[in-house]
Amino acid sequence: MFHSGRVATLFLICFLVTPIYPAASDPAANAARGVVSHRISGCDYFVVATKSAYDVLEWFGGHDPDRGDYLIGGFESYGFHDIYDETADADLRVWTEDYDLGKEDALEKLTEHCG
């Protein structure tokens, strides 16, 4: 049986070594990686094939990726993202139009925007 002073000391030690809020996760660990699979000349939208799905992104600045370029970043959520083109060793800014799509749906969205 613990003495109340020991319990308080143990609690204090645990409290001091435990972060008050969760540590920020490593962005690289949560980053998606995919290859630009479809790109229509003159259009800012393109399709990225990831390990499990297809994403439709819109280019907003920085390096303009080409078909076959490998992209890394948190682009598998809606909104703006600064990501990295591993092939070109350059950064770019994109808007995620949609993600986690089948190939047909992704190509249909690309055609809607670039058709």
SETINU-544494 format. One record per atom (N, C-alpha, C): residue in one letter; atom name; x, y, z. Coordinates in nm, 2 decimals. Atoms other than C-alpha are relative to their C-alpha. Layout:
+------+------+--------+--------+--------+
! rest ! atom !      x !      y !      z !
+------+------+--------+--------+--------+
!    A !   CA !      X !      Y !      Z !
...
+------+------+--------+--------+--------+
end
This chain:
+------+------+--------+--------+--------+
! rest ! atom !      x !      y !      z !
+------+------+--------+--------+--------+
!    M !    N !   0.08 !  -0.12 !   0.00 !
!    M !   CA !   0.00 !   0.00 !   0.00 !
!    M !    C !   0.09 !   0.12 !   0.00 !
!    F !    N !  -0.08 !  -0.13 !   0.01 !
!    F !   CA !   0.13 !   0.35 !  -0.09 !
!    F !    C !  -0.05 !   0.10 !   0.10 !
!    H !    N !   0.03 !  -0.11 !  -0.09 !
!    H !   CA !   0.15 !   0.63 !   0.15 !
!    H !    C !  -0.05 !   0.12 !  -0.09 !
!    S !    N !   0.05 !  -0.11 !   0.08 !
!    S !   CA !  -0.04 !   0.94 !   0.03 !
!    S !    C !   0.10 !   0.09 !  -0.06 !
!    G !    N !  -0.11 !  -0.08 !   0.05 !
!    G !   CA !   0.28 !   1.13 !   0.00 !
!    G !    C !   0.07 !  -0.06 !  -0.12 !
!    R !    N !  -0.06 !   0.07 !   0.12 !
!    R !   CA !   0.43 !   0.87 !  -0.24 !
!    R !    C !  -0.09 !   0.01 !  -0.12 !
!    V !    N !   0.10 !   0.00 !   0.11 !
!    V !   CA !   0.11 !   0.87 !  -0.45 !
!    V !    C !   0.01 !   0.14 !  -0.06 !
!    A !    N !  -0.01 !  -0.13 !   0.05 !
!    A !   CA !   0.13 !   1.25 !  -0.48 !
!    A !    C !   0.13 !   0.03 !  -0.07 !
!    T !    N !  -0.13 !  -0.02 !   0.07 !
!    T !   CA !   0.50 !   1.24 !  -0.57 !
!    T !    C !   0.00 !  -0.08 !  -0.13 !
!    L !    N !   0.01 !   0.07 !   0.12 !
!    L !   CA !   0.44 !   0.97 !  -0.83 !
!    L !    C !  -0.09 !   0.07 !  -0.10 !
!    F !    N !   0.09 !  -0.08 !   0.09 !
!    F !   CA !   0.15 !   1.17 !  -0.98 !
!    F !    C !   0.07 !   0.12 !  -0.05 !
!    L !    N !  -0.08 !  -0.12 !   0.04 !
!    L !   CA !   0.37 !   1.48 !  -0.99 !
!    L !    C !   0.10 !  -0.04 !  -0.10 !
!    I !    N !  -0.10 !   0.05 !   0.10 !
!    I !   CA !   0.65 !   1.29 !  -1.17 !
!    I !    C !  -0.06 !  -0.03 !  -0.13 !
!    C !    N !   0.07 !   0.04 !   0.12 !
!    C !   CA !   0.41 !   1.14 !  -1.42 !
!    C !    C !  -0.05 !   0.13 !  -0.07 !
!    F !    N !   0.05 !  -0.13 !   0.06 !
!    F !   CA !   0.25 !   1.49 !  -1.48 !
!    F !    C !   0.11 !   0.08 !  -0.07 !
!    L !    N !  -0.11 !  -0.08 !   0.06 !
!    L !   CA !   0.59 !   1.65 !  -1.54 !
!    L !    C !   0.06 !  -0.06 !  -0.12 !
!    V !    N !  -0.06 !   0.06 !   0.12 !
!    V !   CA !   0.71 !   1.40 !  -1.79 !
!    V !    C !  -0.10 !  -0.03 !  -0.11 !
!    T !    N !   0.10 !   0.02 !   0.10 !
!    T !   CA !   0.38 !   1.38 !  -1.98 !
!    T !    C !  -0.03 !   0.13 !  -0.07 !
!    P !    N !   0.04 !  -0.12 !   0.07 !
!    P !   CA !   0.32 !   1.64 !  -2.25 !
!    P !    C !  -0.14 !   0.05 !   0.03 !
!    I !    N !   0.13 !  -0.05 !  -0.03 !
!    I !   CA !   0.03 !   1.87 !  -2.18 !
!    I !    C !  -0.09 !  -0.01 !  -0.12 !
!    Y !    N !   0.07 !   0.02 !   0.12 !
!    Y !   CA !  -0.08 !   1.85 !  -2.54 !
!    Y !    C !   0.08 !  -0.09 !  -0.09 !
!    P !    N !  -0.07 !   0.09 !   0.08 !
!    P !   CA !   0.00 !   1.59 !  -2.80 !
!    P !    C !   0.11 !   0.06 !  -0.09 !
!    A !    N !  -0.11 !  -0.05 !   0.09 !
!    A !   CA !   0.32 !   1.63 !  -2.99 !
!    A !    C !  -0.05 !   0.00 !  -0.14 !
!    A !    N !   0.04 !  -0.01 !   0.15 !
!    A !   CA !   0.28 !   1.75 !  -3.35 !
!    A !    C !   0.06 !  -0.12 !  -0.07 !
!    S !    N !  -0.05 !   0.12 !   0.08 !
!    S !   CA !   0.31 !   1.45 !  -3.58 !
!    S !    C !   0.09 !   0.04 !  -0.11 !
!    D !    N !  -0.09 !  -0.02 !   0.10 !
!    D !   CA !   0.58 !   1.43 !  -3.83 !
!    D !    C !  -0.07 !   0.01 !  -0.13 !
!    P !    N !   0.07 !  -0.02 !   0.13 !
!    P !   CA !   0.45 !   1.58 !  -4.16 !
!    P !    C !   0.03 !  -0.11 !  -0.10 !
!    A !    N !  -0.04 !   0.10 !   0.10 !
!    A !   CA !   0.65 !   1.33 !  -4.36 !
!    A !    C !  -0.07 !  -0.13 !   0.02 !
!    A !    N !   0.07 !   0.13 !  -0.03 !
!    A !   CA !   0.49 !   1.04 !  -4.18 !
!    A !    C !  -0.14 !   0.00 !  -0.05 !
!    N !    N !   0.14 !  -0.01 !   0.04 !
!    N !   CA !   0.14 !   1.16 !  -4.28 !
!    N !    C !  -0.01 !   0.04 !  -0.15 !
!    A !    N !   0.00 !  -0.05 !   0.14 !
!    A !   CA !   0.24 !   1.27 !  -4.63 !
!    A !    C !  -0.04 !  -0.11 !  -0.10 !
!    A !    N !   0.03 !   0.09 !   0.11 !
!    A !   CA !   0.09 !   1.11 !  -4.94 !
!    A !    C !   0.11 !   0.01 !  -0.10 !
!    R !    N !  -0.10 !   0.00 !   0.11 !
!    R !   CA !   0.31 !   1.01 !  -5.23 !
!    R !    C !  -0.07 !  -0.06 !  -0.12 !
!    G !    N !   0.07 !   0.04 !   0.12 !
!    G !   CA !   0.18 !   0.98 !  -5.58 !
!    G !    C !   0.07 !   0.05 !  -0.12 !
!    V !    N !  -0.06 !  -0.04 !   0.12 !
!    V !   CA !   0.27 !   1.02 !  -5.94 !
!    V !    C !  -0.11 !   0.07 !  -0.09 !
!    V !    N !   0.10 !  -0.07 !   0.08 !
!    V !   CA !   0.11 !   1.27 !  -6.18 !
!    V !    C !  -0.02 !  -0.10 !  -0.12 !
!    S !    N !   0.03 !   0.10 !   0.10 !
!    S !   CA !  -0.07 !   1.02 !  -6.41 !
!    S !    C !  -0.07 !   0.06 !  -0.12 !
!    H !    N !   0.07 !  -0.07 !   0.12 !
!    H !   CA !  -0.28 !   1.26 !  -6.63 !
!    H !    C !   0.01 !   0.15 !   0.01 !
!    R !    N !  -0.02 !  -0.14 !   0.01 !
!    R !   CA !  -0.21 !   1.61 !  -6.74 !
!    R !    C !  -0.05 !   0.05 !  -0.13 !
!    I !    N !   0.04 !  -0.05 !   0.13 !
!    I !   CA !  -0.38 !   1.81 !  -7.01 !
!    I !    C !   0.07 !   0.13 !  -0.02 !
!    S !    N !  -0.08 !  -0.12 !   0.03 !
!    S !   CA !  -0.17 !   2.08 !  -7.18 !
!    S !    C !  -0.09 !   0.12 !   0.01 !
!    G !    N !   0.07 !  -0.12 !  -0.01 !
!    G !   CA !  -0.28 !   2.43 !  -7.09 !
!    G !    C !  -0.11 !   0.01 !   0.11 !
!    C !    N !   0.09 !   0.01 !  -0.11 !
!    C !   CA !  -0.49 !   2.32 !  -6.79 !
!    C !    C !   0.07 !  -0.01 !   0.13 !
!    D !    N !  -0.06 !   0.00 !  -0.13 !
!    D !   CA !  -0.40 !   2.38 !  -6.43 !
!    D !    C !  -0.04 !  -0.13 !   0.09 !
!    Y !    N !   0.05 !   0.12 !  -0.07 !
!    Y !   CA !  -0.58 !   2.06 !  -6.31 !
!    Y !    C !   0.08 !  -0.12 !  -0.05 !
!    F !    N !  -0.06 !   0.12 !   0.03 !
!    F !   CA !  -0.41 !   1.72 !  -6.30 !
!    F !    C !  -0.04 !  -0.11 !   0.09 !
!    V !    N !   0.03 !   0.11 !  -0.08 !
!    V !   CA !  -0.45 !   1.37 !  -6.16 !
!    V !    C !   0.12 !  -0.06 !   0.05 !
!    V !    N !  -0.11 !   0.06 !  -0.07 !
!    V !   CA !  -0.22 !   1.21 !  -5.91 !
!    V !    C !  -0.05 !  -0.14 !   0.04 !
!    A !    N !   0.03 !   0.14 !  -0.04 !
!    A !   CA !  -0.22 !   0.83 !  -5.87 !
!    A !    C !   0.08 !  -0.03 !   0.12 !
!    T !    N !  -0.07 !   0.04 !  -0.13 !
!    T !   CA !  -0.14 !   0.73 !  -5.51 !
!    T !    C !  -0.01 !  -0.15 !   0.01 !
!    K !    N !  -0.01 !   0.15 !  -0.02 !
!    K !   CA !  -0.09 !   0.38 !  -5.37 !
!    K !    C !  -0.14 !  -0.06 !  -0.01 !
!    S !    N !   0.13 !   0.06 !  -0.01 !
!    S !   CA !  -0.47 !   0.33 !  -5.32 !
!    S !    C !  -0.11 !   0.07 !  -0.08 !
!    A !    N !   0.11 !  -0.07 !   0.06 !
!    A !   CA !  -0.66 !   0.59 !  -5.52 !
!    A !    C !   0.05 !   0.11 !  -0.10 !
!    Y !    N !  -0.04 !  -0.11 !   0.09 !
!    Y !   CA !  -0.66 !   0.89 !  -5.75 !
!    Y !    C !  -0.05 !   0.13 !   0.06 !
!    D !    N !   0.03 !  -0.13 !  -0.05 !
!    D !   CA !  -0.66 !   1.26 !  -5.65 !
!    D !    C !   0.00 !   0.10 !  -0.12 !
!    V !    N !   0.00 !  -0.11 !   0.10 !
!    V !   CA !  -0.75 !   1.57 !  -5.86 !
!    V !    C !   0.05 !   0.12 !   0.07 !
!    L !    N !  -0.06 !  -0.12 !  -0.06 !
!    L !   CA !  -0.53 !   1.87 !  -5.78 !
!    L !    C !   0.00 !   0.11 !  -0.11 !
!    E !    N !  -0.02 !  -0.12 !   0.08 !
!    E !   CA !  -0.51 !   2.22 !  -5.92 !
!    E !    C !   0.12 !   0.07 !   0.04 !
!    W !    N !  -0.12 !  -0.07 !  -0.02 !
!    W !   CA !  -0.18 !   2.39 !  -5.96 !
!    W !    C !  -0.02 !   0.15 !   0.03 !
!    F !    N !   0.02 !  -0.14 !  -0.04 !
!    F !   CA !  -0.16 !   2.73 !  -5.79 !
!    F !    C !   0.13 !   0.08 !   0.01 !
!    G !    N !  -0.13 !  -0.08 !   0.00 !
!    G !   CA !   0.21 !   2.83 !  -5.81 !
!    G !    C !   0.12 !  -0.09 !   0.03 !
!    G !    N !  -0.13 !   0.08 !  -0.02 !
!    G !   CA !   0.57 !   2.72 !  -5.78 !
!    G !    C !   0.02 !  -0.08 !  -0.12 !
!    H !    N !  -0.04 !   0.09 !   0.11 !
!    H !   CA !   0.70 !   2.44 !  -5.99 !
!    H !    C !  -0.13 !  -0.06 !  -0.06 !
!    D !    N !   0.11 !   0.06 !   0.07 !
!    D !   CA !   0.45 !   2.32 !  -6.25 !
!    D !    C !   0.03 !  -0.14 !  -0.04 !
!    P !    N !  -0.04 !   0.14 !   0.02 !
!    P !   CA !   0.46 !   1.94 !  -6.24 !
!    P !    C !  -0.04 !  -0.06 !  -0.14 !
!    D !    N !   0.02 !   0.06 !   0.13 !
!    D !   CA !   0.48 !   1.72 !  -6.55 !
!    D !    C !  -0.05 !  -0.14 !   0.03 !
!    R !    N !   0.04 !   0.14 !  -0.01 !
!    R !   CA !   0.33 !   1.38 !  -6.61 !
!    R !    C !   0.12 !  -0.09 !   0.03 !
!    G !    N !  -0.11 !   0.08 !  -0.04 !
!    G !   CA !   0.54 !   1.12 !  -6.44 !
!    G !    C !   0.08 !   0.05 !   0.12 !
!    D !    N !  -0.07 !  -0.06 !  -0.12 !
!    D !   CA !   0.66 !   1.35 !  -6.16 !
!    D !    C !  -0.06 !  -0.06 !   0.13 !
!    Y !    N !   0.04 !   0.05 !  -0.13 !
!    Y !   CA !   0.64 !   1.21 !  -5.80 !
!    Y !    C !  -0.02 !   0.11 !   0.09 !
!    L !    N !   0.03 !  -0.11 !  -0.10 !
!    L !   CA !   0.47 !   1.44 !  -5.55 !
!    L !    C !  -0.02 !  -0.06 !   0.14 !
!    I !    N !   0.01 !   0.04 !  -0.14 !
!    I !   CA !   0.49 !   1.42 !  -5.17 !
!    I !    C !  -0.06 !   0.12 !   0.07 !
!    G !    N !   0.05 !  -0.10 !  -0.08 !
!    G !   CA !   0.28 !   1.61 !  -4.93 !
!    G !    C !  -0.14 !  -0.04 !   0.06 !
!    G !    N !   0.13 !   0.02 !  -0.06 !
!    G !   CA !  -0.05 !   1.64 !  -4.74 !
!    G !    C !  -0.11 !   0.04 !  -0.09 !
!    F !    N !   0.10 !  -0.04 !   0.10 !
!    F !   CA !  -0.26 !   1.67 !  -5.05 !
!    F !    C !  -0.13 !  -0.08 !   0.00 !
!    E !    N !   0.12 !   0.08 !  -0.01 !
!    E !   CA !  -0.51 !   1.41 !  -4.95 !
!    E !    C !  -0.10 !   0.05 !   0.10 !
!    S !    N !   0.11 !  -0.06 !  -0.07 !
!    S !   CA !  -0.75 !   1.65 !  -4.78 !
!    S !    C !  -0.03 !   0.13 !  -0.08 !
!    Y !    N !   0.04 !  -0.11 !   0.07 !
!    Y !   CA !  -0.94 !   1.94 !  -4.92 !
!    Y !    C !   0.07 !   0.13 !   0.04 !
!    G !    N !  -0.06 !  -0.12 !  -0.03 !
!    G !   CA !  -0.79 !   2.28 !  -4.95 !
!    G !    C !   0.14 !   0.02 !  -0.06 !
!    F !    N !  -0.14 !  -0.04 !   0.06 !
!    F !   CA !  -0.45 !   2.45 !  -5.03 !
!    F !    C !   0.10 !  -0.08 !   0.08 !
!    H !    N !  -0.11 !   0.08 !  -0.06 !
!    H !   CA !  -0.13 !   2.25 !  -4.97 !
!    H !    C !   0.13 !   0.04 !  -0.07 !
!    D !    N !  -0.14 !  -0.02 !   0.05 !
!    D !   CA !   0.24 !   2.33 !  -5.02 !
!    D !    C !   0.06 !  -0.14 !   0.00 !
!    I !    N !  -0.05 !   0.14 !   0.01 !
!    I !   CA !   0.39 !   2.00 !  -5.15 !
!    I !    C !   0.13 !   0.00 !  -0.07 !
!    Y !    N !  -0.13 !   0.02 !   0.05 !
!    Y !   CA !   0.71 !   1.87 !  -5.29 !
!    Y !    C !   0.00 !  -0.09 !  -0.12 !
!    D !    N !  -0.02 !   0.08 !   0.12 !
!    D !   CA !   0.79 !   1.75 !  -5.64 !
!    D !    C !   0.14 !  -0.07 !   0.01 !
!    E !    N !  -0.12 !   0.07 !  -0.03 !
!    E !   CA !   1.05 !   1.48 !  -5.57 !
!    E !    C !   0.08 !  -0.02 !  -0.13 !
!    T !    N !  -0.07 !   0.02 !   0.13 !
!    T !   CA !   1.13 !   1.43 !  -5.94 !
!    T !    C !   0.08 !   0.13 !  -0.04 !
!    A !    N !  -0.06 !  -0.13 !   0.05 !
!    A !   CA !   1.21 !   1.80 !  -6.01 !
!    A !    C !   0.07 !   0.07 !   0.12 !
!    D !    N !  -0.07 !  -0.06 !  -0.12 !
!    D !   CA !   1.34 !   1.87 !  -5.65 !
!    D !    C !  -0.05 !   0.15 !   0.01 !
!    A !    N !   0.06 !  -0.13 !  -0.01 !
!    A !   CA !   1.10 !   2.17 !  -5.63 !
!    A !    C !  -0.13 !   0.00 !   0.07 !
!    D !    N !   0.12 !  -0.02 !  -0.07 !
!    D !   CA !   0.81 !   2.30 !  -5.43 !
!    D !    C !  -0.11 !   0.05 !  -0.09 !
!    L !    N !   0.11 !  -0.06 !   0.07 !
!    L !   CA !   0.46 !   2.38 !  -5.55 !
!    L !    C !  -0.12 !   0.01 !   0.09 !
!    R !    N !   0.13 !  -0.03 !  -0.08 !
!    R !   CA !   0.12 !   2.50 !  -5.42 !
!    R !    C !  -0.11 !  -0.06 !  -0.08 !
!    V !    N !   0.11 !   0.06 !   0.07 !
!    V !   CA !  -0.19 !   2.30 !  -5.50 !
!    V !    C !  -0.13 !   0.02 !   0.08 !
!    W !    N !   0.13 !   0.01 !  -0.06 !
!    W !   CA !  -0.56 !   2.30 !  -5.43 !
!    W !    C !  -0.05 !  -0.14 !  -0.02 !
!    T !    N !   0.06 !   0.13 !   0.02 !
!    T !   CA !  -0.71 !   1.96 !  -5.37 !
!    T !    C !  -0.15 !   0.01 !  -0.03 !
!    E !    N !   0.14 !  -0.01 !   0.04 !
!    E !   CA !  -1.03 !   1.95 !  -5.57 !
!    E !    C !  -0.08 !  -0.12 !   0.05 !
!    D !    N !   0.06 !   0.12 !  -0.05 !
!    D !   CA !  -1.10 !   1.59 !  -5.48 !
!    D !    C !   0.10 !  -0.11 !   0.02 !
!    Y !    N !  -0.10 !   0.10 !  -0.02 !
!    Y !   CA !  -0.92 !   1.28 !  -5.35 !
!    Y !    C !  -0.07 !  -0.13 !   0.04 !
!    D !    N !   0.05 !   0.13 !  -0.03 !
!    D !   CA !  -0.96 !   0.91 !  -5.28 !
!    D !    C !  -0.11 !  -0.05 !  -0.10 !
!    L !    N !   0.10 !   0.03 !   0.11 !
!    L !   CA !  -1.14 !   0.86 !  -5.62 !
!    L !    C !   0.05 !  -0.12 !  -0.07 !
!    G !    N !  -0.03 !   0.10 !   0.10 !
!    G !   CA !  -1.15 !   0.57 !  -5.86 !
!    G !    C !   0.05 !   0.07 !  -0.12 !
!    K !    N !  -0.06 !  -0.06 !   0.12 !
!    K !   CA !  -0.97 !   0.62 !  -6.19 !
!    K !    C !  -0.10 !   0.07 !  -0.09 !
!    E !    N !   0.11 !  -0.06 !   0.09 !
!    E !   CA !  -1.29 !   0.68 !  -6.39 !
!    E !    C !  -0.05 !   0.13 !   0.05 !
!    D !    N !   0.05 !  -0.12 !  -0.06 !
!    D !   CA !  -1.42 !   0.94 !  -6.15 !
!    D !    C !   0.10 !   0.12 !  -0.01 !
!    A !    N !  -0.10 !  -0.10 !   0.01 !
!    A !   CA !  -1.09 !   1.12 !  -6.14 !
!    A !    C !   0.02 !   0.06 !  -0.14 !
!    L !    N !  -0.01 !  -0.04 !   0.14 !
!    L !   CA !  -1.06 !   1.13 !  -6.52 !
!    L !    C !  -0.12 !   0.09 !  -0.04 !
!    E !    N !   0.12 !  -0.08 !   0.03 !
!    E !   CA !  -1.42 !   1.26 !  -6.54 !
!    E !    C !   0.01 !   0.14 !   0.05 !
!    K !    N !  -0.01 !  -0.14 !  -0.06 !
!    K !   CA !  -1.35 !   1.55 !  -6.30 !
!    K !    C !   0.11 !   0.08 !  -0.08 !
!    L !    N !  -0.10 !  -0.07 !   0.08 !
!    L !   CA !  -1.03 !   1.63 !  -6.50 !
!    L !    C !  -0.06 !   0.05 !  -0.13 !
!    T !    N !   0.06 !  -0.04 !   0.13 !
!    T !   CA !  -1.23 !   1.64 !  -6.82 !
!    T !    C !  -0.10 !   0.12 !   0.02 !
!    E !    N !   0.09 !  -0.11 !  -0.03 !
!    E !   CA !  -1.49 !   1.86 !  -6.66 !
!    E !    C !   0.07 !   0.14 !   0.01 !
!    H !    N !  -0.07 !  -0.13 !  -0.02 !
!    H !   CA !  -1.23 !   2.12 !  -6.56 !
!    H !    C !   0.09 !   0.04 !  -0.12 !
!    C !    N !  -0.09 !  -0.03 !   0.11 !
!    C !   CA !  -1.01 !   2.09 !  -6.87 !
!    C !    C !  -0.06 !  -0.02 !  -0.14 !
!    G !    N !   0.06 !   0.04 !   0.13 !
!    G !   CA !  -1.25 !   1.98 !  -7.14 !
!    G !    C !  -0.03 !   0.11 !  -0.09 !
+------+------+--------+--------+--------+
end
